[in-house]
């Protein structure tokens, strides 16, 4: 659902992002957030890298396009991940996660730049 621009700007003007982030951190520290497990992923570009989850298969890097939506705008964003040939698990290592975040943030910035209010 697309929110009208005027309504979107009015909603965002009332938000306190710092307070929202602080609340999220407090909720995580209180154990109210989702649990994230970190696993060490071998360099996926190395063909002989074993799966860190099952130890049986080989991992390979993949890039797919995923639809992202922000402030009513939609775009296809490249997302990187690793897949095991045996257990079929898919996961992102730290570098893949960083690149995925940058791709989403770049899309969001393009939306914000498109709809930014120019006071002059």
DSSP file (Angstrom, degrees, kcal/mol; ACC not computed):
  #  RESIDUE AA STRUCTURE BP1 BP2  ACC     N-H-->O    O-->H-N    N-H-->O    O-->H-N    TCO  KAPPA ALPHA  PHI   PSI    X-CA   Y-CA   Z-CA
    1    1 A X              0   0    0      0, 0.0     2,-0.5     0, 0.0    71,-0.1   0.000 360.0 360.0 360.0 130.8    0.0    0.0    0.0
    2    2 A X        -     0   0    0     70,-0.1     2,-0.4    69,-0.0    70,-0.1  -0.782 360.0-144.0 -93.0 126.2    1.4    3.4   -1.0
    3    3 A X        -     0   0    0     -2,-0.5     5,-0.1     1,-0.1     0, 0.0  -0.731  28.8-105.0 -87.3 134.3    1.1    6.1    1.6
    4    4 A X     >  -     0   0    0     -2,-0.4     4,-2.6     1,-0.1     5,-0.2  -0.274  29.6-118.8 -56.6 144.8    0.4    9.6    0.2
    5    5 A X  H  > S+     0   0    0      1,-0.2     4,-2.7     2,-0.2     5,-0.2   0.881 112.3  51.8 -56.2 -43.9    3.5   11.8    0.3
    6    6 A X  H  > S+     0   0    0      1,-0.2     4,-2.0     2,-0.2    -1,-0.2   0.915 112.4  45.8 -61.5 -43.3    1.9   14.4    2.6
    7    7 A X  H  > S+     0   0    0      2,-0.2     4,-2.4     1,-0.2    -1,-0.2   0.886 111.9  52.6 -66.6 -39.2    0.8   11.7    5.1
    8    8 A X  H  X S+     0   0    0     -4,-2.6     4,-2.7     2,-0.2    -2,-0.2   0.925 110.5  46.6 -62.3 -46.5    4.3   10.1    4.9
    9    9 A X  H  X S+     0   0    0     -4,-2.7     4,-1.9     1,-0.2    -1,-0.2   0.885 112.1  50.8 -64.8 -38.9    6.1   13.4    5.7
   10   10 A X  H  X S+     0   0    0     -4,-2.0     4,-0.8    -5,-0.2    -1,-0.2   0.914 112.5  46.8 -64.8 -42.3    3.7   14.1    8.6
   11   11 A X  H >< S+     0   0    0     -4,-2.4     3,-0.9     1,-0.2     4,-0.5   0.944 113.7  47.0 -64.0 -47.8    4.2   10.6   10.0
   12   12 A X  H >< S+     0   0    0     -4,-2.7     3,-0.9     1,-0.2    -1,-0.2   0.801 103.4  62.8 -67.0 -28.8    8.0   10.8    9.7
   13   13 A X  H 3< S+     0   0    0     -4,-1.9    -1,-0.2     1,-0.2    -2,-0.2   0.769 104.3  49.2 -66.1 -24.8    8.2   14.3   11.2
   14   14 A X  T << S+     0   0    0     -3,-0.9    -1,-0.2    -4,-0.8    -2,-0.2   0.560  90.8 103.6 -90.1 -10.0    6.8   12.9   14.5
   15   15 A X    <   -     0   0    0     -3,-0.9     2,-0.5    -4,-0.5     3,-0.1  -0.462  55.2-157.4 -79.1 145.3    9.2   10.0   14.7
   16   16 A X     >  -     0   0    0     -2,-0.2     4,-2.2     1,-0.1     3,-0.2  -0.859  10.6-176.6-118.0  91.8   12.2   10.0   17.1
   17   17 A X  H  > S+     0   0    0     -2,-0.5     4,-2.7     1,-0.2     5,-0.2   0.871  81.1  55.7 -60.2 -39.8   14.5    7.5   15.5
   18   18 A X  H  > S+     0   0    0      1,-0.2     4,-2.4     2,-0.2    -1,-0.2   0.918 109.4  46.2 -59.3 -44.3   17.1    7.7   18.3
   19   19 A X  H  > S+     0   0    0     -3,-0.2     4,-2.4     2,-0.2    -1,-0.2   0.884 111.6  52.3 -65.9 -38.5   14.4    6.8   20.9
   20   20 A X  H  X S+     0   0    0     -4,-2.2     4,-2.0     2,-0.2    -2,-0.2   0.911 111.5  46.3 -63.6 -42.0   13.2    3.9   18.6
   21   21 A X  H  X S+     0   0    0     -4,-2.7     4,-2.3     2,-0.2    -2,-0.2   0.912 111.8  50.9 -66.7 -42.6   16.7    2.6   18.4
   22   22 A X  H  X S+     0   0    0     -4,-2.4     4,-2.4     1,-0.2    -2,-0.2   0.907 109.8  50.5 -61.4 -42.5   17.3    2.9   22.1
   23   23 A X  H  X S+     0   0    0     -4,-2.4     4,-2.4     1,-0.2    -1,-0.2   0.906 109.5  51.5 -60.9 -42.3   14.1    1.1   22.8
   24   24 A X  H  X S+     0   0    0     -4,-2.0     4,-2.4     2,-0.2    -2,-0.2   0.912 109.9  48.7 -61.7 -43.4   15.2   -1.7   20.5
   25   25 A X  H  X S+     0   0    0     -4,-2.3     4,-2.8     1,-0.2    -1,-0.2   0.914 111.5  49.8 -63.5 -42.8   18.6   -2.1   22.2
   26   26 A X  H  X S+     0   0    0     -4,-2.4     4,-1.6     1,-0.2    -1,-0.2   0.899 110.7  49.9 -63.3 -39.7   16.9   -2.2   25.6
   27   27 A X  H  <>S+     0   0    0     -4,-2.4     5,-3.0     2,-0.2     6,-0.5   0.905 111.8  48.1 -65.9 -40.9   14.5   -4.9   24.4
   28   28 A X  H ><5S+     0   0    0     -4,-2.4     3,-1.6     4,-0.2     5,-0.3   0.927 110.7  50.7 -64.2 -44.0   17.3   -6.9   23.0
   29   29 A X  H 3<5S+     0   0    0     -4,-2.8    -1,-0.2     1,-0.3    -2,-0.2   0.799 108.0  53.9 -63.8 -27.7   19.3   -6.6   26.2
   30   30 A X  T 3<5S-     0   0    0     -4,-1.6    -1,-0.3    -5,-0.2    -2,-0.2   0.424 121.0-109.9 -85.2   1.2   16.2   -7.7   28.1
   31   31 A X  T < 5S+     0   0    0     -3,-1.6    -3,-0.2    -4,-0.2    -2,-0.1   0.667  86.3 120.6  81.7  16.5   16.0  -10.8   26.0
   32   32 A X      < +     0   0    0     -5,-3.0    -4,-0.2    -6,-0.2     2,-0.1   0.484  56.1  79.0 -92.1  -2.6   12.9   -9.7   24.1
   33   33 A X  S    S-     0   0    0     -6,-0.5     2,-0.1    -5,-0.3    -8,-0.0  -0.349  92.4 -78.3 -97.5-179.8   14.5   -9.8   20.7
   34   34 A X        -     0   0    0     -2,-0.1     2,-0.4     1,-0.1    -1,-0.2  -0.440  46.3-114.6 -74.6 151.8   15.2  -12.5   18.2
   35   35 A X        -     0   0    0     -2,-0.1     2,-0.5    -4,-0.1    -1,-0.1  -0.754  27.5-159.5 -89.1 132.0   18.3  -14.7   18.8
   36   36 A X        -     0   0    0     -2,-0.4     2,-0.5     2,-0.0     0, 0.0  -0.955   1.7-155.7-113.7 128.4   21.0  -14.4   16.2
   37   37 A X        -     0   0    0     -2,-0.5     2,-0.5     2,-0.0    -2,-0.0  -0.873   5.4-152.1-103.2 134.1   23.6  -17.1   15.9
   38   38 A X        -     0   0    0     -2,-0.5     2,-0.4     2,-0.0    55,-0.1  -0.911  15.9-179.7-107.1 128.5   27.0  -16.3   14.4
   39   39 A X        -     0   0    0     -2,-0.5     2,-0.6     2,-0.0    14,-0.1  -0.945  32.4-113.9-124.6 148.9   28.8  -19.0   12.6
   40   40 A X        -     0   0    0     -2,-0.4     2,-0.5    12,-0.1    53,-0.0  -0.713  32.6-160.9 -82.8 123.0   32.2  -18.8   10.9
   41   41 A X        -     0   0    0     -2,-0.6     3,-0.1    10,-0.1    53,-0.1  -0.906  15.1-126.9-107.2 126.4   31.7  -19.3    7.2
   42   42 A X        -     0   0    0     -2,-0.5     2,-0.4     8,-0.4    10,-0.1  -0.222  49.8 -72.5 -63.6 162.1   34.7  -20.3    5.1
   43   43 A X    >   -     0   0    0      1,-0.2     3,-1.8     2,-0.1     6,-0.2  -0.409  45.8-151.4 -58.1 114.1   35.5  -18.2    2.0
   44   44 A X  T 3  S+     0   0    0     -2,-0.4    17,-0.6     1,-0.3    -1,-0.2   0.671  89.6  67.1 -68.4 -16.3   32.7  -19.2   -0.3
   45   45 A X  T 3  S+     0   0    0     15,-0.1     2,-0.7     3,-0.0    -1,-0.3   0.649  80.1  90.1 -79.0 -12.6   34.9  -18.5   -3.4
   46   46 A X  S X  S-     0   0    0     -3,-1.8     3,-1.9     1,-0.2    13,-0.2  -0.757  72.2-151.1 -83.5 114.7   37.1  -21.5   -2.4
   47   47 A X  T 3  S+     0   0    0     -2,-0.7    -1,-0.2     1,-0.3    12,-0.0   0.787  91.8  53.1 -60.1 -28.5   35.5  -24.5   -4.1
   48   48 A X  T 3  S+     0   0    0     10,-0.1     2,-0.3    -3,-0.1    -1,-0.3   0.313  75.6 129.6 -90.9  10.5   36.8  -27.0   -1.5
   49   49 A X    <   -     0   0    0     -3,-1.9    10,-2.0    10,-0.3     2,-0.1  -0.497  53.5-137.5 -69.2 122.7   35.3  -25.1    1.5
   50   50 A X  B     -A   58   0A   0     -2,-0.3    -8,-0.4     8,-0.2     2,-0.3  -0.435  27.1 -94.8 -78.1 156.5   33.3  -27.5    3.6
   51   51 A X     >  -     0   0    0      6,-2.2     4,-1.2     1,-0.1    -1,-0.1  -0.536  25.2-148.8 -69.2 128.8   29.9  -26.5    5.1
   52   52 A X  T  4 S+     0   0    0     -2,-0.3    -1,-0.1     1,-0.2   -12,-0.1   0.627  94.2  49.8 -73.9 -11.3   30.4  -25.2    8.6
   53   53 A X  T  4 S+     0   0    0    -14,-0.1    -1,-0.2    36,-0.1    -2,-0.0   0.909 129.9   9.3 -92.1 -51.3   26.9  -26.5    9.5
   54   54 A X  T  4 S-     0   0    0      3,-0.0    -2,-0.1    35,-0.0    -4,-0.0   0.690  80.3-143.4-105.2 -22.2   26.9  -30.1    8.3
   55   55 A X  S  < S+     0   0    0     -4,-1.2    -3,-0.1     2,-0.1    -5,-0.0   0.439  81.0  86.5  74.5  -1.4   30.5  -30.7    7.4
   56   56 A X  S    S+     0   0    0     -6,-0.1    -1,-0.1     2,-0.0     2,-0.1   0.855  78.7  50.7 -98.5 -43.3   29.5  -32.8    4.5
   57   57 A X  S    S-     0   0    0      1,-0.1    -6,-2.2    -6,-0.0     2,-0.4  -0.270  78.1-109.6 -95.2 178.5   28.8  -30.5    1.5
   58   58 A X  B     -A   50   0A   0     -8,-0.2    27,-2.2    -2,-0.1     2,-0.3  -0.843  29.8-130.7-105.8 145.2   30.7  -27.8   -0.2
   59   59 A X  E     -B   84   0B   0    -10,-2.0     2,-0.3    -2,-0.4   -10,-0.3  -0.709  21.8-173.6 -97.6 149.0   29.6  -24.1    0.1
   60   60 A X  E     -B   83   0B   0     23,-1.9    23,-2.3    -2,-0.3     2,-0.2  -0.997  23.8-118.1-140.6 145.0   29.1  -21.8   -2.9
   61   61 A X  E     -B   82   0B   0    -17,-0.6     2,-0.3    -2,-0.3    21,-0.2  -0.557  31.8-174.6 -83.2 144.8   28.3  -18.1   -3.0
   62   62 A X  E     -B   81   0B   0     19,-3.0    19,-2.2    -2,-0.2     2,-0.4  -0.952  16.1-158.1-135.7 154.4   25.1  -16.9   -4.7
   63   63 A X  E     +B   80   0B   0     -2,-0.3     2,-0.3    17,-0.2    17,-0.2  -0.983  19.3 172.4-133.2 123.3   23.6  -13.5   -5.6
   64   64 A X  E     -B   79   0B   0     15,-2.4    15,-3.3    -2,-0.4     2,-0.5  -0.864  33.0-115.2-123.7 160.8   19.8  -13.2   -6.1
   65   65 A X  E     -B   78   0B   0     -2,-0.3     2,-0.4    13,-0.2    13,-0.2  -0.845  33.1-173.6 -95.6 131.1   17.6  -10.2   -6.6
   66   66 A X  E     -B   77   0B   0     11,-2.6    11,-3.2    -2,-0.5     2,-0.3  -0.968  27.1-113.8-126.1 142.3   15.0   -9.7   -3.9
   67   67 A X  E     -B   76   0B   0     -2,-0.4     2,-0.4     9,-0.2     9,-0.2  -0.580  32.9-170.3 -76.0 131.9   12.2   -7.1   -3.8
   68   68 A X  E     -B   75   0B   0      7,-3.1     7,-2.1    -2,-0.3     2,-0.4  -0.955   4.7-160.0-121.0 142.3   12.6   -4.4   -1.2
   69   69 A X  E     +B   74   0B   0     -2,-0.4     2,-0.3     5,-0.2     5,-0.2  -0.980  14.8 167.2-126.1 136.2    9.9   -1.9   -0.3
   70   70 A X  E >  S-B   73   0B   0      3,-2.6     3,-2.3    -2,-0.4    -2,-0.0  -0.944  71.2 -14.7-150.5 123.3   10.5    1.4    1.5
   71   71 A X  T 3  S-     0   0    0     -2,-0.3     3,-0.1     1,-0.3   -63,-0.1   0.841 128.6 -52.5  51.8  37.9    8.1    4.3    1.9
   72   72 A X  T 3  S+     0   0    0      1,-0.3     2,-0.3   -70,-0.1    -1,-0.3   0.307 114.6 115.7  85.7 -10.5    5.8    2.8   -0.8
   73   73 A X  E <   -B   70   0B   0     -3,-2.3    -3,-2.6    35,-0.0     2,-0.4  -0.719  48.3-158.8 -93.1 144.2    8.6    2.4   -3.4
   74   74 A X  E     +B   69   0B   0     -2,-0.3     2,-0.3    -5,-0.2    -5,-0.2  -0.935  16.9 161.1-123.4 146.3    9.7   -1.0   -4.6
   75   75 A X  E     -B   68   0B   0     -7,-2.1    -7,-3.1    -2,-0.4     2,-0.5  -0.983  41.2-108.0-155.7 158.0   13.0   -2.1   -6.2
   76   76 A X  E     -B   67   0B   0     -2,-0.3     2,-0.4    -9,-0.2    -9,-0.2  -0.823  38.1-167.6 -90.5 126.4   14.9   -5.3   -6.8
   77   77 A X  E     -B   66   0B   0    -11,-3.2   -11,-2.6    -2,-0.5     2,-0.3  -0.939  23.0-117.1-118.8 134.5   18.0   -5.4   -4.6
   78   78 A X  E     -B   65   0B   0     -2,-0.4     2,-0.4   -13,-0.2   -13,-0.2  -0.554  32.0-169.1 -72.5 130.0   21.0   -7.8   -5.0
   79   79 A X  E     -B   64   0B   0    -15,-3.3   -15,-2.4    -2,-0.3     2,-0.3  -0.981   7.2-150.3-123.4 132.1   21.4  -10.1   -1.9
   80   80 A X  E     +B   63   0B   0     -2,-0.4     2,-0.3    16,-0.4   -17,-0.2  -0.774  26.4 150.1-102.8 142.6   24.4  -12.3   -1.4
   81   81 A X  E     -B   62   0B   0    -19,-2.2   -19,-3.0    -2,-0.3     2,-0.4  -0.958  36.8-116.6-159.4 172.9   24.4  -15.6    0.5
   82   82 A X  E     -BC  61  91B   0      9,-3.4     9,-2.4    -2,-0.3     2,-0.4  -0.930  21.9-161.6-121.1 142.9   26.1  -19.0    0.7
   83   83 A X  E     -BC  60  90B   0    -23,-2.3   -23,-1.9    -2,-0.4     2,-0.4  -0.976  14.0-134.8-128.0 140.0   24.5  -22.4    0.1
   84   84 A X  E  >  -B   59   0B   0      5,-2.1     4,-0.8    -2,-0.4   -25,-0.2  -0.760   9.0-144.9 -91.3 137.0   25.6  -25.9    1.1
   85   85 A X  T  4 S+     0   0    0    -27,-2.2    -1,-0.1    -2,-0.4   -26,-0.1   0.726  95.3  36.7 -73.4 -21.7   25.5  -28.6   -1.6
   86   86 A X  T  4 S+     0   0    0    -28,-0.1    -1,-0.1     3,-0.1   -27,-0.0   0.913 128.1  25.1 -96.8 -58.2   24.6  -31.3    0.9
   87   87 A X  T  4 S-     0   0    0      2,-0.1    -2,-0.1     1,-0.0     3,-0.1   0.563  91.6-135.9 -88.5  -7.2   22.3  -29.9    3.6
   88   88 A X     <  +     0   0    0     -4,-0.8     2,-0.1     1,-0.2    -3,-0.1   0.632  47.4 156.6  63.4  15.1   20.9  -27.1    1.4
   89   89 A X        -     0   0    0     -6,-0.1    -5,-2.1     1,-0.0     2,-0.4  -0.452  28.5-154.4 -68.0 143.1   21.3  -24.6    4.2
   90   90 A X  E     +C   83   0B   0     -7,-0.2     2,-0.3    -2,-0.1    -7,-0.2  -0.978  24.7 151.8-121.2 139.5   21.6  -21.0    3.1
   91   91 A X  E     -C   82   0B   0     -9,-2.4    -9,-3.4    -2,-0.4     2,-0.4  -0.976  36.0-123.8-157.8 161.1   23.3  -18.4    5.2
   92   92 A X        -     0   0    0     -2,-0.3   -11,-0.1   -11,-0.2     2,-0.1  -0.940  19.6-143.0-115.3 134.8   25.2  -15.1    4.9
   93   93 A X     >  -     0   0    0     -2,-0.4     4,-2.8   -51,-0.1     5,-0.2  -0.281  40.9 -88.8 -82.7-180.0   28.7  -14.5    6.3
   94   94 A X  H  > S+     0   0    0      1,-0.2     4,-2.2     2,-0.2     5,-0.1   0.895 127.6  46.9 -60.2 -42.6   29.7  -11.2    7.8
   95   95 A X  H  > S+     0   0    0      2,-0.2     4,-2.4     1,-0.2    -1,-0.2   0.911 113.1  48.6 -68.4 -41.7   30.9   -9.7    4.5
   96   96 A X  H  > S+     0   0    0      1,-0.2     4,-2.5     2,-0.2   -16,-0.4   0.916 111.8  50.3 -62.7 -41.9   27.8  -10.9    2.6
   97   97 A X  H  X S+     0   0    0     -4,-2.8     4,-2.3     2,-0.2    -2,-0.2   0.892 110.0  50.6 -62.0 -40.1   25.6   -9.4    5.4
   98   98 A X  H  X S+     0   0    0     -4,-2.2     4,-2.3    -5,-0.2    -2,-0.2   0.923 112.1  46.5 -63.9 -44.6   27.5   -6.1    5.1
   99   99 A X  H  X S+     0   0    0     -4,-2.4     4,-2.0     2,-0.2    -2,-0.2   0.872 111.1  52.5 -66.9 -36.7   27.1   -6.0    1.4
  100  100 A X  H  X S+     0   0    0     -4,-2.5     4,-2.1     2,-0.2    -1,-0.2   0.920 109.9  48.8 -62.9 -43.3   23.4   -6.8    1.7
  101  101 A X  H  X S+     0   0    0     -4,-2.3     4,-2.8     1,-0.2    -2,-0.2   0.916 110.0  51.2 -63.2 -43.2   22.9   -4.0    4.2
  102  102 A X  H  X S+     0   0    0     -4,-2.3     4,-2.2     1,-0.2    -1,-0.2   0.885 108.7  52.0 -61.8 -38.2   24.7   -1.5    1.9
  103  103 A X  H  X S+     0   0    0     -4,-2.0     4,-1.8     2,-0.2    -1,-0.2   0.921 112.5  44.5 -64.8 -43.6   22.5   -2.5   -1.0
  104  104 A X  H  X S+     0   0    0     -4,-2.1     4,-2.5     1,-0.2    -2,-0.2   0.914 113.4  50.4 -67.5 -42.5   19.3   -2.0    1.0
  105  105 A X  H  X S+     0   0    0     -4,-2.8     4,-2.5     1,-0.2    -2,-0.2   0.869 108.0  53.5 -64.1 -35.8   20.6    1.3    2.4
  106  106 A X  H  X S+     0   0    0     -4,-2.2     4,-2.0    -5,-0.2    -1,-0.2   0.910 109.7  48.3 -64.8 -41.3   21.5    2.5   -1.1
  107  107 A X  H  X S+     0   0    0     -4,-1.8     4,-1.8     2,-0.2    -2,-0.2   0.939 112.0  48.8 -62.3 -46.6   17.9    1.8   -2.3
  108  108 A X  H  X S+     0   0    0     -4,-2.5     4,-2.8     1,-0.2    -2,-0.2   0.896 109.8  52.0 -61.5 -40.0   16.5    3.6    0.8
  109  109 A X  H  X S+     0   0    0     -4,-2.5     4,-3.0     1,-0.2    -1,-0.2   0.896 106.8  53.3 -63.5 -39.2   18.7    6.6    0.2
  110  110 A X  H  X S+     0   0    0     -4,-2.0     4,-1.6     2,-0.2    -1,-0.2   0.875 110.9  47.1 -64.3 -35.2   17.6    6.8   -3.4
  111  111 A X  H  X S+     0   0    0     -4,-1.8     4,-1.9     2,-0.2    -2,-0.2   0.935 113.2  47.8 -69.0 -46.5   14.0    6.9   -2.2
  112  112 A X  H  < S+     0   0    0     -4,-2.8     4,-0.5     1,-0.2    -2,-0.2   0.903 112.1  49.8 -61.3 -41.0   14.7    9.5    0.4
  113  113 A X  H >< S+     0   0    0     -4,-3.0     3,-0.6     1,-0.2    -1,-0.2   0.873 109.6  52.2 -64.9 -36.0   16.6   11.7   -2.2
  114  114 A X  H 3< S+     0   0    0     -4,-1.6    -1,-0.2    -5,-0.2    -2,-0.2   0.860 119.7  33.5 -67.9 -35.4   13.7   11.4   -4.6
  115  115 A X  T 3< S+     0   0    0     -4,-1.9    -1,-0.2    -5,-0.1    -2,-0.2   0.239  85.6 131.7-108.3  14.1   11.2   12.6   -2.1
  116  116 A X    <   -     0   0    0     -3,-0.6     2,-0.5    -4,-0.5    -3,-0.1  -0.374  59.8-119.7 -67.9 146.2   13.3   15.0   -0.1
  117  117 A X        -     0   0    0     -2,-0.1     2,-0.7     2,-0.0    -1,-0.1  -0.763  19.1-151.3 -89.8 125.1   11.7   18.3    0.5
  118  118 A X        -     0   0    0     -2,-0.5    -1,-0.0     1,-0.1    -2,-0.0  -0.864   6.4-167.0 -98.3 109.2   13.7   21.2   -0.9
  119  119 A X              0   0    0     -2,-0.7    -1,-0.1     1,-0.3    -2,-0.0   0.712 360.0 360.0 -70.0 -18.4   13.0   24.4    1.2
  120  120 A X              0   0    0     -3,-0.1    -1,-0.3     0, 0.0    -2,-0.0   0.470 360.0 360.0 -87.8 360.0   14.5   26.7   -1.4
